[in-house]
Amino acid sequence: MPASPSTARAINDRLALGLLQREGPLTANQLKQLTGLSRPSVADLVERLQGSGLIAVVGEAGAQRRGPNARLYGIVADRAHLAALDVRTGGVSVVVTDLLGAVLAEASAPIGGDTGTGAAVERAVALVESTAKDGGVQRLHTVAIGAPGLIDPATGELRDTTSLPAWHRRLAGALQERFPARVLVENETNLAARAEQRDGAAHDRDTFVLLWLGEGVGAAVVLDGSLRRGASGGTGEIGFLPVPGTDVLPSATGCEGGFHSLACAAALRDLGAEHGILEPGASAADVVRRAAETGHGAYLDAAADRIAVGAAAMAAILDPGCVVLGGEIGRAGGDPLATRVAERVAAMSPLRTEVRASVLGGSAVLRGALLAARDSAQDELFGPRP
């Protein structure tokens, strides 16, 4: 059945807006060529989008050209402003952007474990307010939060877990009360996977696993282009995976004894001390980076032995074809660590699995939150994707 005129217009509008976002400002003639629409249809489309405040004339194409055919149309970037948050156990980072993702302001603030829940929430909300003000933003359209923990697939809310600070769960509600904005919450590893697929190590994959290596460990699973969450939102909670080499089994209330105990930041940092490469004040990422840069094969071999246990488990169950070592540690290890993990996975599994180092590292969470905020805002303003 052919689309109704209104549906066809909506599809064409979204197609043109997508081109303007990807390609930058375009003339009406360029839109005609790229969309395949007739000249009158493009003229109507341009008039419609200008009238809605979504596009505007931003210049002319070529110094020698003048007149209507030379006008360059671009998306009105300040049509909506966005905020993205990376919430960690020890603090929060914020970035405020326009609708196209141009950064207007960014800031971070520590929030210690001894800070009360109410004070911690207020500190995080105040940081968003001050960052928006620094960026000249009076109203936020969409706010996206990346946080550790399980997201309830039924409610979209961060689930209560005993291991995470209570202020994490209350932050979304507080932001919703303070700002007339849409507030989204997503697991940090899922957001990192979104960013690595859009802009990083998995840019050419529609099926892959991101193995997050940080203070905690986790995984995001993308199959045929879709993020998999599971019945309770727990897909990828690999920290609880029972593994050899630990003294106890993980429990429903804690992942100590699981894969977390082998590959979390504290474990890899302690491994650096065992190999004599831990300097005072160094983080696990610092240790891994130093080992990769100096060619400390013994440490990298030992770290790869541990990380490969989790990577091989994901490969055996999902056959993703690609595992990205994410987070600060995955990026710090680079190709030297990824190559060693790939060799061990190949020895443990008959399923061919490529292992890649993260391109974005720890910044992937904030980048993924920004992408989530931008996609949500554009879907509302531009209309559903065709």
Secondary structure, 3 states (H helix, E strand, C coil): CCCCHHHHHHHHHHHHHHHHHHHCCECHHHHHHHHCCCHHHHHHHHHHHHHCCCEEEEEECCCCCCCHHHEEEEECHHHCEEEEEEEECCEEEEEEEECCCCEEEEEEEECCCCCCHHHHHHHHHHHHHHHHHHCCCCCCCEEEEEECCCECCCCCCECCCCCCCHHHHHHHHHHHHHCCCEEEEEEHHHHHHHHHHHHCCCCCCCCEEEEEECCCEEEEEEECCEEECCCCCCCCCHHHCECCCCCCCCECCECCCEHHHHHCHHHHHHHHHHCCCCCCCCCHHHHHHHHHHHCCHHHHHHHHHHHHHHHHHHHHHHCCCEEEEEHHHHHHHHHHHHHHHHHHHHHHCCCCCEEEECCCHHHHHHHHHHHHHHHHHHHHHHCCCC
